[in-house]
């Protein structure tokens, strides 16, 4: 069955269909042409490379003279939508660590942030990380661990140091082990995302190692945003199930 818009079609199979060498979307994209011929069986994993894979797919489509390649390039969504809580990061010592809400996303990519004192600050994507609570999952221990992790993330962004990044890594590693133990019994009850969930835990731990190795701002930003995205994309799926 299909549904979509001018430049794209979303489709799903009601019954068993062809077998692919990947869980499509999470582990790779398959590209077909208008005649149904396969141009790419499996791209690199979205779970591992995220936006990089989207850019690669868009570039591939553009190289095939597909109109979608040009259209997507002009309409790439901003990382932080209006209303999202963010923390100022690596902009200026006088404002680093301040928390606010995205008020406006300008067409040039500049954000207007309303801070907690109601003042306004302009920042680019490279100077913002996500803030606020992680996705609640209706499990007291998991939600408490999430709250601790948020505090450590905020501290690591305000005062980047190897010890603060290590504290984030240790907390996340312990949380991941605990979470996977809780999720394991659900595998027999129809909850089938533990494998990709655990793989994303491993990806985030690698990001933490990279951030701790050189304290590069981009690496720290990637770590923080990856943990929030993990809560949105994975933790939300088991909310209320454990």
C-alpha positions, 0 to 999 in steps of 0.5 A: 500500500502506498501514500505520499506526496509530490516527490516521495512515496511511502509504502508498506507490505501487508504480507511477507515480501522480498527479503533484504540484507538489512532491516530497511531504514534502521540498517540501510536504505534500498534504492529502486528506479521508476522501473522497479530495478534495484540501484542500491541494495543496501546503503550504510546503516542509518543507526550508525551514520544518521544524517550522513546516510541521508546526504549520501542517498540525496547525492546519489539521487541527484547524480541520477538526475532525480528531481527529489535530489534538488528538492530535498537539498532546499528543504532539509529540516533544522535539527532543533524545531521551535519549542525545543529546550536547548543549552548554549554550548561553546559560544562564549563563556558568558552564556555557555550553559544557559538553557532556553527554548527555540523561538525562531528558526531562520531560513539561514539556519540561525536560531533565536533562543528565548532564555529562562530570564526571557532575554533572547540570544542568537546561535547557530546549530554548532552552539546548541545542544539539546536540554531538558528531560529525556523521554519518560518511560513510566518506569521509576528506575529508568526515569531516575537514571535518565534524570541523572544522565541529564544532569551529567550531560549539562555539566559536561557541556558547561565544563567540558573535561575528560572526567565529566565526559567519563562520568557521562559514559559510565552513567550511560553504560550502566543505564544501558546494561540495566535497560537491556536486562529489563528489555530482554524478557520482552523479546518473547512477548512481541517486542522485537527491537532489542537488537537495534536498541542495544546496537544504538547503545554501543554507538553512543558509547563509541561517541562518548569515547571519541568525545573524551579522547580530544574534547572536540566541541563537535564530538561532545555535541554529537554525544549529547544529541545522540543520547536525546535522539536515542530516547526519542527513537528507542526508549519511547517504544517501550514506555509502559511495557516494563 
